[in-house]
């Protein structure tokens, strides 16, 4: 045995293990409560994982229209002479 080392008794080990298990159970319960609260908050705020299709063009499409479309070939093949 090294100087200052303390060998835990069965009761101390049991109490320590019980305390660790209680902490783990409490943490798991907390995680469940937080997940449920987040889900309820998202439902109240109308959050949805699916993007809403409101019929409006995307920002990408708006910029393509503004900048002259997304003509990837810069009109090279518009005349049909390819």
QUIURRA-V214666 format. One record per run of one state. SS is the DSSP state (H for helix, E for strand, - for the rest). FROM is the first residue (numbers start at 1). TO is the last residue. Records with the same first field share a line. If there is no record, write none. Layout:
SS = FROM-TO + FROM-TO
This chain:
- = 1-9 + 45-58 + 67-82
H = 10-44 + 59-66
